[in-house]
C-alpha cells in the first residue's frame, strides 16, 4: 500500500522534471499553482480517505486487521507527507530572494493554514461520507467475529501467517520487486537523472519510510509520540539532503527519490490530522505547535541560512 500511496502522491503533485534537479524547495517567488497542487492535492485526497477509513475501523479490524493497517498507515499515510508540507510552506522563508517580513512571512503562513485547514476539512468530510452515505458506510461486524488479540505480529511472525497473510505478503513483495526492477532498468537505460528512473526508485524505497513509521508508532510510548518522531525525522532528513546537495551537487540525483520515497512515506499528514481531531483541544494545539515550529526552525536553519549568508553552492 505504501507504493500505491506514493504513486497517488506523485501523480497528484506532478512527475519529476527532466534534467539534473535542484533542491526541491520553493525559492521565495510568488505562490504558484504547482506549489498549491503539490501542497494541497495529496493531503486532501489522503485525509479524505483516512476519515472514511476511521469510520470502518471496528469492522475492518474484526474482519481482517491488516486491511485497516494497510489502508490507514500504508495508503493514506503514504499519500500524505508532512515533510513535503513543511518544505513547501517554508519555501518563501528560505529562498535566495531573501527575508521579507511582509510578503514572505504572509505567504508562508497562508501555505501552512491552507494545508492544515484543508486536510482537517477533508478528514471530516471523509468521516461524514462513511457515516451518512449508504454505499460508503460500513456494516456492523458480526457478533461471531473476534477482534485480534494483538495489533503487533509476534516476534516469529512468519511461523504464524495464515494462507491469506502469505498471499498478501507475496503480492506486496512482487509489487516491490517490480518497482525495484523498473528502477534498475530505467537507471541503466536512461541514466540516473531520468524522470522515470527517479520515479521508480522513489517507489522502490517508499516501503522503507512506511515501515519505519509503523514501527515507530508501535514502539515509541505514549501516542502520538510515534507520529511526532517520524515527522521530525523526515523533516531533518529532508533538510540534511538539501545541505548535502548544496555541498556536492553530484549527489543531487538521490534528492527526488529520497524526498518522494523515504521522507514522503516516513512522514504523514493523515495520521497527524486523525490524532489532532481526537486529542483534547489543549493537547491538540500543543501537538500542532510542537510538530510545526521545530520543523520550520530546522528547515530555515538548514536551507535558508546559506541563502541568507550567500554561501555559494
Buried (B, 14 or more C-beta within 10 A) or exposed (E): BBBBBBBBBBEBBEEBEEEEBBBBBBBBEEBEEEBBEBBBBBBBBBBBBBBBBBBBBBBBBBBBBBBBBBBBBBBBBBBBBBBBBBBBBBBBBBBEEEBEEEEBEEBBEBBBEBBBEBBBBBBBBBBBBBEEEEEBBBEEBEEEEEEEEEEEBEEEEEEEEEEEBEEBBEEBEEBBEBBBEBBBEBBEEBEBBBBBBBBBBBBBBBBBBBBBBBEBBEEBEEEBEBBBBBBBBBBBBBBBBBBBBBEEBEEBBBBBBBBBBBBBBBBBBBBBBBBBEEBEEEEBEEBBEEBBEBBBEBBBBBBBEBBBEEEEE
